[in-house]
Amino acid sequence: MTSKVDEALGYEQARDELIEVVRRLEAGGTTLEESLALWERGEELARVCRRWLEGARARLDAALAEEEAGEAPADGASEDQD
């Protein structure tokens, strides 16, 4: 479950923090408890990023659908008539 603070994070902020978490995990040298805490934080940040990306995809899909609806001929006739 994400916190209110995580929900307020922008995509770029969450992504940058996630990159740092991954870097720290890959570098090693942390205790098991620290590694688990980093992994849990990374999972939270990944969820935040996923929500942002899903929202962006939905907005793009809606805009494309609206654009396609606006381009369709109003009477159903083909645009290729001579």
C-alpha positions in Angstrom: 0.0 0.0 0.0 1.5 3.4 -1.0 1.5 6.4 1.3 0.0 9.8 0.6 3.6 11.1 0.1 4.2 8.4 -2.6 1.0 9.4 -4.3 2.2 13.0 -4.5 5.4 12.0 -6.2 5.7 13.0 -9.8 6.8 10.4 -12.3 10.3 11.8 -12.7 10.8 12.0 -8.9 9.7 8.4 -8.4 11.8 7.2 -11.3 14.9 9.0 -10.1 14.5 7.6 -6.6 13.9 4.1 -8.0 17.1 4.4 -10.0 19.0 5.3 -6.9 17.5 2.4 -4.9 18.5 0.0 -7.7 22.0 1.4 -7.7 22.4 1.0 -4.0 21.1 -2.6 -4.1 23.4 -3.5 -7.0 26.4 -1.9 -5.2 25.9 -4.2 -2.2 27.5 -3.6 1.1 24.2 -3.2 2.9 22.8 -5.4 5.7 20.0 -7.8 5.0 17.5 -5.5 6.8 18.7 -2.5 4.8 18.5 -4.5 1.5 14.9 -5.5 2.4 13.9 -2.0 3.2 15.4 -0.8 -0.1 13.7 -3.5 -2.1 10.3 -2.6 -0.4 10.9 1.0 -1.3 11.7 0.1 -4.8 8.5 -1.9 -5.1 6.5 1.2 -3.9 8.3 3.5 -6.3 7.7 1.0 -9.2 4.0 1.1 -8.4 4.0 4.9 -8.5 5.7 4.9 -11.8 3.4 2.2 -13.2 0.3 4.3 -12.2 1.7 7.4 -13.9 2.5 5.4 -17.1 -1.0 3.8 -17.1 -2.6 7.2 -16.6 -0.5 8.6 -19.5 -1.5 5.6 -21.7 -5.2 6.1 -20.9 -4.9 9.8 -21.8 -3.1 9.1 -25.1 -5.7 6.4 -26.0 -8.5 8.8 -25.2 -6.9 11.6 -27.3 -6.3 9.2 -30.2 -9.9 7.9 -30.1 -11.2 11.4 -30.0 -9.0 12.3 -33.0 -10.1 9.3 -35.0 -13.8 10.1 -34.2 -13.3 13.6 -35.4 -11.7 12.5 -38.7 -14.5 10.0 -39.6 -16.9 11.4 -42.3 -20.1 12.7 -40.6 -22.4 11.0 -43.2 -20.4 7.8 -43.4 -19.3 8.5 -47.0 -15.8 7.7 -48.2 -13.3 10.6 -48.4 -11.8 9.1 -51.6 -14.7 10.2 -53.9 -13.7 11.9 -57.2 
